[in-house]
Amino acid sequence: MDAFYASVELLRYPQLQGLPVVIGGGRRREDDLLARARELHPDRDWTTNDLADVPLAAFPRLAGYTGRGVITTATYAARQFGVGSAMGLMKAAKLCPDAILLPVDFERVRGYSRRFKALIREIAPVVEDRGVDEVYIDFTDVPGGQREGGRVLARLIQKSIFQATGLTCSIGVAPNKLIAKMASEFNKPNGISIVQPEDVQTLIWPLPCRKINGIGPKAEARLAERGIHTIAELAARDRIWLMRQFGRNHGAWLHAVAWGRDDSPLSTESEPVSMSRETTFERDLHAVHDKAELGAIFTRLCQQVAADLAAKGYVGKTIGIKLRYDDFKSVTRDHTEPQATADAAQIRRVAGQCLKRVDLSRKLRLLGVRVGSLVRAGTLDAPAAPMAPWAGTPLELFPLDSLPPR
């Protein structure tokens, strides 16, 4: 999907079409926007039915942003300023201070995600779900799927999604998932790109290695240290040499993908391994001096994970925590219970025990809670635990007796 989170917001605020818009940061309510609209135009009775008429002056801008939020996505108008996903909002504010800043509306986004995926499955039922805004589709046995190399079916999918939702998507068509993923980025937004095996050298090789799904910043840096920057340069290296440099399996994989080879099948059914919730604080917090605030955040994270498990029908045995200190170093700890659970109180109790195994004398910038070793609720050894209400005194969060003063 094209700038999915931002595009969903533009459906609600069509007056922002063509403007630099960034999605991310905190949660801003519609009431705040309408209150600002009332200040600007007190003669009008503003309601949620009037969101499309809210004047541009009422929308918050990136200028002066001082928090730690990151960008989820940005409109293509904002990307022209160098603003992009996963970038810190403070950095983005320097690049494009006039960009409009909107929060993520996860519930609304998930609703549109379910709609576009359902439309695709009506046309081509063999689909691998790859998150909220992306899928792989097998055209092989779809009637007419091979017409014009897949372009006819791709256009049908684009048209169906746009007519039903008003959203656009970009489609890459190729013999395998590796190349299809790369091709989907060629003609954004609302584009279709077809790459055949004979096109690999002309269309794929000139690209930087980072464009290969699976090569991240660290792998890119290691390749650059060896003089490999483009996929063509990677393809030119001997397979055995790559295996010696990067390990047998990874080196062989690098050689294969550089030549456009990928035999991974579509996974139409997948079970989550874990579910987690985490939050980055607006300011660094300390276990002693900010105990109440941290306790409230910790409780909320446990409740959110429990709600996620209950909503999707899972329970888990392994409960853990994640901390990131003010120097950006991260630690994790976990504990496996004898019986799987989705109970918020039990998750909090076990996660609290994990906290006693880490250094809490230092300032924290992030806290997370995770439940792993998931199984379906109701299966053997997996009773569906109820959502326990919070009762009695609050559970102790940090082992304060063992902490030195700050």
C-alpha positions in Angstrom: 0.0 0.0 0.0 1.2 3.5 -0.8 2.1 5.5 2.4 -0.6 3.5 4.0 -1.0 5.2 7.4 -0.8 8.6 5.9 -3.2 7.7 3.0 -5.8 6.5 5.6 -5.5 9.9 7.3 -6.0 11.7 4.0 -9.3 10.0 3.6 -10.4 11.6 6.8 -8.7 15.0 6.0 -8.9 15.4 2.2 -7.8 19.1 2.7 -4.3 17.7 3.3 -3.9 16.1 -0.1 -0.7 17.1 -1.8 0.8 18.5 1.4 3.7 17.2 3.5 2.2 15.1 6.2 4.0 13.0 8.8 2.4 10.2 10.8 3.9 9.5 14.2 4.5 10.8 17.7 1.9 10.9 20.5 -1.8 10.3 20.4 -3.7 13.5 19.5 -7.4 13.3 19.8 -9.9 14.7 17.2 -11.3 16.8 20.0 -8.1 18.7 20.2 -8.2 19.5 16.5 -11.9 20.6 16.7 -11.1 22.8 19.7 -8.4 24.5 17.6 -10.9 24.9 14.7 -13.4 26.5 17.1 -10.7 29.0 18.3 -10.1 30.0 14.6 -13.8 30.0 13.6 -15.9 30.5 16.8 -19.0 31.3 14.6 -19.3 27.6 13.6 -20.5 24.6 15.6 -17.7 22.1 14.9 -18.4 18.4 15.2 -16.7 15.2 14.1 -18.7 15.4 10.9 -16.7 18.6 10.0 -13.2 17.1 9.9 -12.9 17.6 6.2 -13.5 21.3 6.7 -11.0 21.9 9.5 -8.7 24.7 8.3 -5.1 24.0 7.7 -4.1 26.4 10.4 -5.7 24.2 13.0 -3.3 21.2 12.3 -0.1 20.8 14.4 3.2 21.2 12.6 6.5 19.5 13.0 8.2 22.9 13.8 9.5 23.0 17.3 8.8 19.3 18.0 10.9 18.2 21.0 9.8 14.6 21.8 11.3 11.3 21.0 8.7 10.1 18.6 9.6 8.4 15.3 7.9 8.6 11.9 5.6 5.7 11.0 5.2 7.0 7.5 5.0 10.2 5.5 3.3 11.4 2.4 5.3 11.6 -0.8 5.2 15.3 -0.6 7.0 15.1 2.8 9.5 12.5 1.4 10.8 15.0 -1.1 12.4 16.8 1.9 14.3 13.7 2.9 11.7 12.7 5.6 11.1 9.0 5.8 9.9 6.1 8.0 11.7 5.3 11.2 13.3 8.8 11.3 13.1 10.7 14.5 10.5 13.5 14.5 13.0 16.0 15.8 15.3 15.3 12.8 12.3 15.5 10.5 11.3 18.8 12.0 14.6 20.3 10.9 14.2 19.0 7.3 10.5 19.9 6.9 9.3 22.1 9.8 6.0 23.0 8.0 5.0 19.4 7.6 1.7 18.5 9.4 2.0 16.0 12.2 -0.7 13.5 12.9 -0.8 10.6 15.3 -1.3 6.9 14.3 -4.9 5.7 14.4 -4.2 2.0 14.7 -7.8 0.9 14.9 -8.7 2.8 11.7 -5.6 1.5 9.9 -6.3 -2.1 10.8 -9.9 -1.7 9.6 -8.6 -0.6 6.1 -6.0 -3.4 6.2 -8.7 -6.0 6.6 -10.7 -4.5 3.8 -8.0 -4.4 1.2 -6.8 -7.9 2.0 -10.3 -9.3 1.8 -10.7 -7.7 -1.7 -7.4 -9.3 -2.9 -8.5 -12.7 -1.6 -11.7 -12.5 -3.7 -9.5 -12.1 -6.8 -6.5 -14.3 -5.9 -7.0 -16.4 -2.9 -3.4 -17.6 -2.4 -2.1 -14.8 -0.3 0.7 -14.4 2.3 0.0 -11.7 4.9 3.1 -9.6 5.5 1.8 -7.1 8.0 -0.7 -4.3 8.0 0.1 -2.9 4.6 1.6 -5.6 2.4 0.9 -9.0 1.0 2.4 -11.5 -1.4 0.0 -12.9 -4.0 0.4 -16.1 -6.1 -1.0 -15.4 -9.6 0.0 -18.8 -11.0 -3.4 -20.5 -11.1 -5.7 -17.5 -11.1 -7.7 -17.3 -14.4 -6.1 -14.7 -16.6 -3.3 -14.3 -14.1 -0.6 -14.6 -16.8 -2.1 -12.1 -19.3 0.4 -9.4 -20.2 2.8 -11.0 -17.8 0.5 -10.4 -14.8 -0.3 -6.8 -15.6 -4.0 -7.3 -16.2 -4.6 -9.0 -12.9 -2.4 -6.3 -11.1 -4.6 -3.6 -12.6 -7.7 -5.4 -11.5 -6.4 -5.5 -7.9 -5.5 -1.8 -8.0 -8.9 -0.8 -9.4 -10.8 -3.0 -6.9 -9.0 -1.6 -3.9 -9.3 2.0 -5.0 -13.0 1.8 -5.8 -13.7 0.2 -2.4 -11.4 2.2 -0.2 -10.1 5.2 -2.1 -6.5 4.0 -1.4 -3.8 3.2 -3.9 -1.2 0.4 -4.0 1.9 -0.4 -5.9 2.5 -4.0 -7.3 5.6 -5.8 -8.3 5.2 -8.9 -10.5 8.1 -11.4 -10.7 8.8 -15.1 -10.7 9.6 -15.1 -6.9 9.0 -13.2 -3.7 12.5 -11.6 -3.6 12.2 -9.8 -6.9 8.5 -9.0 -6.5 9.2 -7.2 -3.3 11.9 -5.1 -4.9 9.8 -4.4 -8.0 6.9 -3.1 -5.9 9.1 -0.2 -5.0 10.0 0.8 -8.6 7.0 2.9 -9.5 5.4 4.2 -6.4 2.8 5.5 -5.9 0.1 3.5 -7.7 2.5 1.7 -10.1 2.9 -1.7 -11.6 6.4 -3.1 -12.3 7.1 -6.4 -14.0 10.5 -8.1 -13.8 11.3 -11.2 -15.7 14.4 -13.4 -15.0 16.1 -11.8 -18.0 15.6 -8.4 -16.5 17.7 -9.0 -13.4 20.9 -7.6 -14.8 19.4 -4.4 -16.1 16.8 -3.7 -13.4 18.1 -5.3 -10.3 21.9 -5.2 -10.4 22.3 -1.4 -10.5 20.5 -1.1 -7.1 22.3 -0.8 -3.8 22.5 -4.0 -1.8 20.2 -2.6 0.9 17.3 -2.9 -1.5 17.4 -6.7 -1.0 14.9 -7.7 1.6 17.0 -9.2 4.4 20.1 -7.0 4.0 19.9 -4.4 6.8 22.3 -1.7 7.9 24.8 -4.0 9.6 25.0 -6.4 6.6 25.2 -3.4 4.3 28.1 -2.0 6.3 30.0 -5.3 6.2 29.5 -5.6 2.4 30.7 -2.0 2.0 33.9 -2.8 4.0 34.7 -5.3 1.3 34.0 -2.9 -1.6 30.5 -4.2 -2.3 27.9 -1.5 -2.7 25.6 -2.6 -5.5 23.9 -5.8 -6.3 26.0 -6.1 -9.4 29.1 -6.0 -7.3 27.7 -8.6 -5.0 26.8 -10.9 -8.0 30.4 -10.5 -9.3 31.8 -12.1 -6.2 32.6 -15.8 -6.1 30.2 -17.9 -4.1 32.9 -19.6 -2.1 34.5 -16.3 -1.3 31.2 -15.0 0.0 30.7 -18.1 2.1 34.2 -17.7 3.7 33.5 -14.0 4.4 30.0 -14.2 5.7 29.5 -17.8 6.8 28.4 -20.8 4.8 24.6 -20.3 4.8 24.5 -16.5 4.7 27.2 -16.3 2.0 25.4 -18.8 -0.1 22.2 -16.8 0.3 23.9 -13.6 -0.7 25.2 -15.2 -3.9 21.7 -16.6 -4.7 19.8 -13.4 -4.1 22.3 -11.3 -6.1 21.4 -13.4 -9.1 17.7 -13.1 -8.4 17.2 -16.6 -7.1 14.6 -17.3 -4.4 12.6 -20.5 -3.9 10.8 -19.5 -0.7 7.1 -20.4 -1.0 4.2 -18.3 0.0 3.2 -18.9 3.6 -0.6 -18.7 3.7 -1.0 -19.8 7.3 1.3 -18.5 10.0 1.1 -18.5 13.8 2.7 -15.7 15.8 5.7 -16.7 18.0 5.2 -13.9 20.5 3.3 -10.7 21.2 4.8 -7.6 22.8 4.1 -4.0 23.7 6.8 -1.4 24.3 7.0 2.4 24.7 9.8 5.0 24.4 9.5 7.7 27.1 9.3 11.3 26.3 12.1 11.8 28.9 14.4 9.4 30.6 12.9 7.9 33.7 14.4 6.5 36.9 13.2 3.5 38.9 13.2 5.4 42.2 12.4 9.0 41.4 9.8 8.1 38.7 8.5 5.0 40.4 4.8 5.9 40.1 5.0 6.9 36.4 7.0 3.8 35.5 4.6 1.6 37.5 1.6 3.0 35.6 3.3 2.5 32.3 4.4 -1.1 33.2 0.8 -2.0 34.2 -0.6 -0.5 31.0 1.9 -2.5 28.9 0.9 -5.7 30.6 -2.7 -5.0 30.2 -2.2 -4.3 26.5 -0.3 -7.5 25.8 -3.0 -9.4 27.7 -5.7 -7.8 25.6 -3.8 -8.6 22.4 -3.5 -12.2 23.4 -7.2 -12.4 24.3 -8.3 -10.7 21.1 -6.4 -13.2 18.9 -7.0 -16.2 21.0 -3.5 -17.0 22.3 -1.8 -17.8 25.6 1.9 -18.0 26.3 4.3 -19.5 28.8 7.4 -17.2 28.3 7.0 -13.8 29.8 9.8 -11.2 29.5 10.8 -7.6 29.6 12.9 -5.3 27.5 14.8 -2.2 28.8 16.7 0.4 26.9 19.0 2.7 29.0 19.8 6.3 28.4 23.0 5.2 26.6 20.8 3.2 24.1 22.1 -0.2 25.4 19.3 -2.7 25.6 18.7 -5.7 27.9 16.1 -8.4 28.0 15.1 -11.0 30.6 12.4 -13.6 30.5 10.9 -16.5 32.5 9.0 -19.5 31.4 6.0 -20.5 33.5 4.7 -24.1 33.7 1.4 -23.2 32.3 0.5 -20.8 29.5 -1.6 -17.7 30.3 -3.2 -14.6 28.9 -4.0 -13.2 32.3 -2.8 -9.6 32.8 -2.1 -9.9 36.5 0.0 -13.0 36.0 1.9 -11.4 33.1 2.7 -8.4 35.4 3.8 -10.5 38.3 6.2 -12.6 36.2 7.5 -9.6 34.2 8.0 -7.8 37.6 10.2 -10.7 38.7 12.2 -10.3 35.5 12.8 -6.7 36.3 14.6 -7.8 39.5 17.3 -9.4 37.4 18.4 -6.2 35.6 20.2 -3.0 36.6 17.6 -0.5 37.7 20.1 2.1 39.0 20.4 3.7 35.6 17.9 6.0 33.7 15.6 4.3 31.2 14.3 5.5 27.9 12.3 2.4 26.9 10.3 -0.3 28.6 8.6 -3.3 26.9 6.7 -6.5 27.9 6.6 -9.6 25.8 4.8 -13.0 26.0 6.2 -15.8 23.9 5.9 -19.6 23.3 2.4 -18.9 22.1 -0.3 -21.6 21.6 -3.9 -21.3 20.8 -6.1 -20.8 23.8 -8.1 -23.9 24.6 -5.6 -26.4 23.3 -3.8 -29.0 25.5 -2.1 -27.3 28.4 -3.4 -23.9 27.3 -6.4 -22.9 29.3 -8.0 -19.6 28.2 -7.2 -17.4 31.2 -9.7 -14.6 32.0 -8.8 -11.0 32.0 -8.2 -10.5 35.7 -9.4 -7.2 37.2 -6.9 -5.2 39.2 -7.8 -5.6 42.9 -6.1 -4.9 46.2 -2.8 -3.1 46.5 -0.7 -2.4 43.5 1.9 -5.0 42.7 5.5 -4.0 43.5 7.3 -3.0 40.4 10.9 -2.4 41.3 13.1 -4.0 44.0 13.8 -0.6 45.5 15.6 -1.8 48.6 18.5 -2.9 46.5 18.9 0.3 44.6 21.6 2.9 45.4 20.4 6.6 45.4 20.7 8.4 42.1 
